[in-house]
Every structure is written in C-alpha cells, then in structure tokens.
Amino acid sequence: MDVSNERLKHLLARTDEAFQALLKEPDSIALNEAYETAKAELDEYISSLREALSKKRLKR
C-alpha cells in the first residue's frame, strides 16, 4: 500500500508492531491493551479522514 500521509503511516506501523508483539505473547494483558489502544487510535483517525472526505464531497 502506498501511504503518503505520515500520521496514517505512523498509526499503521504502531498497530502492526503491537499486533506482532501480541502474536508472540497472546496472554499478555499489557500487550493486549497496547494493541487495543493502537487499533482505537487508528480507527479514530480513519473515521476523521472519512468524515473530512465526506464533507469535501458535499461542498462540490
């Protein structure tokens, strides 16, 4: 995937790193929390991008 948005790139990398760590230690509460936090931040950012794009479309 070509990712030009630095914030999105950072959030994707952070989520992927947290997931990879969780795969190694699936019973770790701390790693589960880190993954859920990273995933929530990514979801929130993607939602804000979608909302911004939707508003741009409505202005046209």
Distance bins in CASP14 RR format, pairs under 12 A and 6 or more apart:
PFRMAT RR
TARGET T0000
AUTHOR 0000-0000-0000
RMODE 2
METHOD distances of the structure
MODEL  1
1 8 0 0 0 0 1 0 0 0 0 0 0
1 9 0 0 0 0 1 0 0 0 0 0 0
1 12 0 0 0 0 1 0 0 0 0 0 0
1 13 0 0 0 0 0 1 0 0 0 0 0
1 16 0 0 0 0 0 1 0 0 0 0 0
2 8 0 0 0 0 0 1 0 0 0 0 0
2 9 0 0 0 0 0 1 0 0 0 0 0
2 12 0 0 0 0 0 1 0 0 0 0 0
3 9 1 0 1 0 0 0 0 0 0 0 0
3 10 0 0 0 0 1 0 0 0 0 0 0
3 11 0 0 0 0 1 0 0 0 0 0 0
3 12 1 0 0 1 0 0 0 0 0 0 0
3 13 0 0 0 0 1 0 0 0 0 0 0
3 16 0 0 0 0 0 1 0 0 0 0 0
3 49 0 0 0 0 0 1 0 0 0 0 0
5 11 0 0 0 0 1 0 0 0 0 0 0
5 12 0 0 0 0 1 0 0 0 0 0 0
5 42 0 0 0 0 0 1 0 0 0 0 0
5 45 0 0 0 0 1 0 0 0 0 0 0
5 46 0 0 0 0 0 1 0 0 0 0 0
5 48 0 0 0 0 0 1 0 0 0 0 0
5 49 0 0 0 0 1 0 0 0 0 0 0
5 52 0 0 0 0 0 1 0 0 0 0 0
6 12 0 0 0 0 0 1 0 0 0 0 0
6 13 0 0 0 0 0 1 0 0 0 0 0
6 45 0 0 0 0 0 1 0 0 0 0 0
7 13 0 0 0 0 0 1 0 0 0 0 0
7 14 0 0 0 0 0 1 0 0 0 0 0
7 41 0 0 0 0 1 0 0 0 0 0 0
7 42 0 0 0 0 0 1 0 0 0 0 0
7 44 0 0 0 0 0 1 0 0 0 0 0
7 45 1 0 0 1 0 0 0 0 0 0 0
7 46 0 0 0 0 0 1 0 0 0 0 0
7 48 0 0 0 0 0 1 0 0 0 0 0
7 49 0 0 0 0 1 0 0 0 0 0 0
8 14 0 0 0 0 0 1 0 0 0 0 0
8 15 0 0 0 0 0 1 0 0 0 0 0
8 41 0 0 0 0 0 1 0 0 0 0 0
8 42 0 0 0 0 1 0 0 0 0 0 0
8 43 0 0 0 0 0 1 0 0 0 0 0
8 44 0 0 0 0 0 1 0 0 0 0 0
8 45 1 0 0 1 0 0 0 0 0 0 0
8 46 1 0 0 1 0 0 0 0 0 0 0
8 48 0 0 0 0 0 1 0 0 0 0 0
8 49 1 0 0 1 0 0 0 0 0 0 0
9 15 0 0 0 0 0 1 0 0 0 0 0
9 16 0 0 0 0 0 1 0 0 0 0 0
9 42 0 0 0 0 0 1 0 0 0 0 0
9 45 0 0 0 0 0 1 0 0 0 0 0
10 16 0 0 0 0 0 1 0 0 0 0 0
10 17 0 0 0 0 0 1 0 0 0 0 0
10 38 0 0 0 0 0 1 0 0 0 0 0
10 41 0 0 0 0 1 0 0 0 0 0 0
10 42 0 0 0 0 1 0 0 0 0 0 0
10 45 0 0 0 0 1 0 0 0 0 0 0
11 17 0 0 0 0 0 1 0 0 0 0 0
11 18 0 0 0 0 0 1 0 0 0 0 0
11 37 0 0 0 0 0 1 0 0 0 0 0
11 38 1 0 0 1 0 0 0 0 0 0 0
11 39 0 0 0 0 1 0 0 0 0 0 0
11 40 0 0 0 0 0 1 0 0 0 0 0
11 41 1 0 1 0 0 0 0 0 0 0 0
11 42 1 0 1 0 0 0 0 0 0 0 0
11 43 0 0 0 0 1 0 0 0 0 0 0
11 44 0 0 0 0 1 0 0 0 0 0 0
11 45 1 0 1 0 0 0 0 0 0 0 0
11 46 0 0 0 0 1 0 0 0 0 0 0
11 48 0 0 0 0 0 1 0 0 0 0 0
11 49 0 0 0 0 0 1 0 0 0 0 0
12 18 0 0 0 0 0 1 0 0 0 0 0
12 19 0 0 0 0 0 1 0 0 0 0 0
12 38 0 0 0 0 1 0 0 0 0 0 0
12 39 0 0 0 0 0 1 0 0 0 0 0
12 41 0 0 0 0 0 1 0 0 0 0 0
12 42 1 0 0 1 0 0 0 0 0 0 0
12 43 0 0 0 0 0 1 0 0 0 0 0
12 45 0 0 0 0 1 0 0 0 0 0 0
12 46 0 0 0 0 1 0 0 0 0 0 0
13 19 0 0 0 0 0 1 0 0 0 0 0
13 20 0 0 0 0 0 1 0 0 0 0 0
13 38 0 0 0 0 1 0 0 0 0 0 0
13 41 0 0 0 0 0 1 0 0 0 0 0
13 42 0 0 0 0 0 1 0 0 0 0 0
14 20 0 0 0 0 0 1 0 0 0 0 0
14 21 0 0 0 0 0 1 0 0 0 0 0
14 34 0 0 0 0 1 0 0 0 0 0 0
14 35 0 0 0 0 1 0 0 0 0 0 0
14 37 0 0 0 0 1 0 0 0 0 0 0
14 38 1 0 1 0 0 0 0 0 0 0 0
14 39 0 0 0 0 1 0 0 0 0 0 0
14 40 0 0 0 0 0 1 0 0 0 0 0
14 41 1 0 0 1 0 0 0 0 0 0 0
14 42 1 0 0 1 0 0 0 0 0 0 0
14 45 0 0 0 0 0 1 0 0 0 0 0
15 21 0 0 0 0 0 1 0 0 0 0 0
15 22 0 0 0 0 0 1 0 0 0 0 0
15 34 0 0 0 0 1 0 0 0 0 0 0
15 35 1 0 0 1 0 0 0 0 0 0 0
15 36 0 0 0 0 0 1 0 0 0 0 0
15 37 0 0 0 0 1 0 0 0 0 0 0
15 38 1 0 1 0 0 0 0 0 0 0 0
15 39 1 0 1 0 0 0 0 0 0 0 0
15 40 0 0 0 0 1 0 0 0 0 0 0
15 41 1 0 0 1 0 0 0 0 0 0 0
15 42 1 0 1 0 0 0 0 0 0 0 0
15 43 0 0 0 0 1 0 0 0 0 0 0
15 44 0 0 0 0 0 1 0 0 0 0 0
15 45 0 0 0 0 0 1 0 0 0 0 0
15 46 0 0 0 0 0 1 0 0 0 0 0
16 22 0 0 0 0 0 1 0 0 0 0 0
16 23 0 0 0 0 0 1 0 0 0 0 0
16 35 0 0 0 0 1 0 0 0 0 0 0
16 38 0 0 0 0 1 0 0 0 0 0 0
16 39 0 0 0 0 0 1 0 0 0 0 0
16 42 0 0 0 0 1 0 0 0 0 0 0
17 23 0 0 0 0 0 1 0 0 0 0 0
17 24 0 0 0 0 0 1 0 0 0 0 0
17 31 0 0 0 0 0 1 0 0 0 0 0
17 34 0 0 0 0 1 0 0 0 0 0 0
17 35 0 0 0 0 1 0 0 0 0 0 0
17 38 1 0 0 1 0 0 0 0 0 0 0
17 39 0 0 0 0 0 1 0 0 0 0 0
17 42 0 0 0 0 0 1 0 0 0 0 0
18 24 0 0 0 0 0 1 0 0 0 0 0
18 25 0 0 0 0 0 1 0 0 0 0 0
18 28 0 0 0 0 0 1 0 0 0 0 0
18 30 0 0 0 0 0 1 0 0 0 0 0
18 31 1 0 0 1 0 0 0 0 0 0 0
18 32 0 0 0 0 1 0 0 0 0 0 0
18 33 0 0 0 0 1 0 0 0 0 0 0
18 34 1 0 1 0 0 0 0 0 0 0 0
18 35 1 0 1 0 0 0 0 0 0 0 0
18 36 0 0 0 0 1 0 0 0 0 0 0
18 37 1 0 0 1 0 0 0 0 0 0 0
18 38 1 0 1 0 0 0 0 0 0 0 0
18 39 1 0 0 1 0 0 0 0 0 0 0
18 40 0 0 0 0 0 1 0 0 0 0 0
18 41 0 0 0 0 0 1 0 0 0 0 0
18 42 0 0 0 0 1 0 0 0 0 0 0
19 25 0 0 0 0 0 1 0 0 0 0 0
19 26 0 0 0 0 0 1 0 0 0 0 0
19 31 0 0 0 0 1 0 0 0 0 0 0
19 32 0 0 0 0 0 1 0 0 0 0 0
19 34 0 0 0 0 1 0 0 0 0 0 0
19 35 1 0 1 0 0 0 0 0 0 0 0
19 36 0 0 0 0 0 1 0 0 0 0 0
19 37 0 0 0 0 0 1 0 0 0 0 0
19 38 1 0 0 1 0 0 0 0 0 0 0
19 39 0 0 0 0 1 0 0 0 0 0 0
19 42 0 0 0 0 0 1 0 0 0 0 0
20 26 0 0 0 0 0 1 0 0 0 0 0
20 31 0 0 0 0 1 0 0 0 0 0 0
20 34 0 0 0 0 0 1 0 0 0 0 0
20 35 0 0 0 0 1 0 0 0 0 0 0
20 38 0 0 0 0 0 1 0 0 0 0 0
21 28 1 0 0 1 0 0 0 0 0 0 0
21 30 0 0 0 0 1 0 0 0 0 0 0
21 31 1 0 1 0 0 0 0 0 0 0 0
21 32 0 0 0 0 0 1 0 0 0 0 0
21 33 0 0 0 0 0 1 0 0 0 0 0
21 34 1 0 0 1 0 0 0 0 0 0 0
21 35 1 0 0 1 0 0 0 0 0 0 0
21 38 0 0 0 0 0 1 0 0 0 0 0
22 28 1 0 0 1 0 0 0 0 0 0 0
22 29 0 0 0 0 0 1 0 0 0 0 0
22 30 0 0 0 0 1 0 0 0 0 0 0
22 31 1 0 1 0 0 0 0 0 0 0 0
22 32 1 0 0 1 0 0 0 0 0 0 0
22 33 0 0 0 0 1 0 0 0 0 0 0
22 34 1 0 0 1 0 0 0 0 0 0 0
22 35 1 0 1 0 0 0 0 0 0 0 0
22 36 0 0 0 0 1 0 0 0 0 0 0
22 37 0 0 0 0 0 1 0 0 0 0 0
22 38 0 0 0 0 1 0 0 0 0 0 0
22 39 0 0 0 0 0 1 0 0 0 0 0
23 31 0 0 0 0 1 0 0 0 0 0 0
23 32 0 0 0 0 0 1 0 0 0 0 0
23 35 0 0 0 0 1 0 0 0 0 0 0
24 31 0 0 0 0 1 0 0 0 0 0 0
24 35 0 0 0 0 0 1 0 0 0 0 0
25 31 1 0 1 0 0 0 0 0 0 0 0
25 32 0 0 0 0 1 0 0 0 0 0 0
25 34 0 0 0 0 0 1 0 0 0 0 0
25 35 0 0 0 0 0 1 0 0 0 0 0
26 32 0 0 0 0 1 0 0 0 0 0 0
26 35 0 0 0 0 0 1 0 0 0 0 0
28 34 0 0 0 0 1 0 0 0 0 0 0
28 35 0 0 0 0 1 0 0 0 0 0 0
29 35 0 0 0 0 0 1 0 0 0 0 0
29 36 0 0 0 0 0 1 0 0 0 0 0
30 36 0 0 0 0 0 1 0 0 0 0 0
30 37 0 0 0 0 0 1 0 0 0 0 0
31 37 0 0 0 0 0 1 0 0 0 0 0
31 38 0 0 0 0 0 1 0 0 0 0 0
32 38 0 0 0 0 0 1 0 0 0 0 0
32 39 0 0 0 0 0 1 0 0 0 0 0
33 39 0 0 0 0 0 1 0 0 0 0 0
33 40 0 0 0 0 0 1 0 0 0 0 0
34 40 0 0 0 0 0 1 0 0 0 0 0
34 41 0 0 0 0 0 1 0 0 0 0 0
35 41 0 0 0 0 0 1 0 0 0 0 0
35 42 0 0 0 0 0 1 0 0 0 0 0
36 42 0 0 0 0 0 1 0 0 0 0 0
36 43 0 0 0 0 0 1 0 0 0 0 0
37 43 0 0 0 0 0 1 0 0 0 0 0
37 44 0 0 0 0 0 1 0 0 0 0 0
38 44 0 0 0 0 0 1 0 0 0 0 0
38 45 0 0 0 0 0 1 0 0 0 0 0
39 45 0 0 0 0 0 1 0 0 0 0 0
39 46 0 0 0 0 0 1 0 0 0 0 0
40 46 0 0 0 0 0 1 0 0 0 0 0
40 47 0 0 0 0 0 1 0 0 0 0 0
41 47 0 0 0 0 0 1 0 0 0 0 0
41 48 0 0 0 0 0 1 0 0 0 0 0
42 48 0 0 0 0 0 1 0 0 0 0 0
42 49 0 0 0 0 0 1 0 0 0 0 0
43 49 0 0 0 0 0 1 0 0 0 0 0
43 50 0 0 0 0 0 1 0 0 0 0 0
44 50 0 0 0 0 0 1 0 0 0 0 0
44 51 0 0 0 0 0 1 0 0 0 0 0
45 51 0 0 0 0 0 1 0 0 0 0 0
45 52 0 0 0 0 0 1 0 0 0 0 0
46 52 0 0 0 0 0 1 0 0 0 0 0
46 53 0 0 0 0 0 1 0 0 0 0 0
47 53 0 0 0 0 0 1 0 0 0 0 0
47 54 0 0 0 0 0 1 0 0 0 0 0
48 54 0 0 0 0 0 1 0 0 0 0 0
48 55 0 0 0 0 0 1 0 0 0 0 0
49 55 0 0 0 0 0 1 0 0 0 0 0
49 56 0 0 0 0 0 1 0 0 0 0 0
50 56 0 0 0 0 0 1 0 0 0 0 0
50 57 0 0 0 0 0 1 0 0 0 0 0
51 57 0 0 0 0 0 1 0 0 0 0 0
51 58 0 0 0 0 0 1 0 0 0 0 0
52 58 0 0 0 0 0 1 0 0 0 0 0
52 59 0 0 0 0 0 1 0 0 0 0 0
53 59 0 0 0 0 0 1 0 0 0 0 0
53 60 0 0 0 0 0 1 0 0 0 0 0
54 60 0 0 0 0 0 1 0 0 0 0 0
END
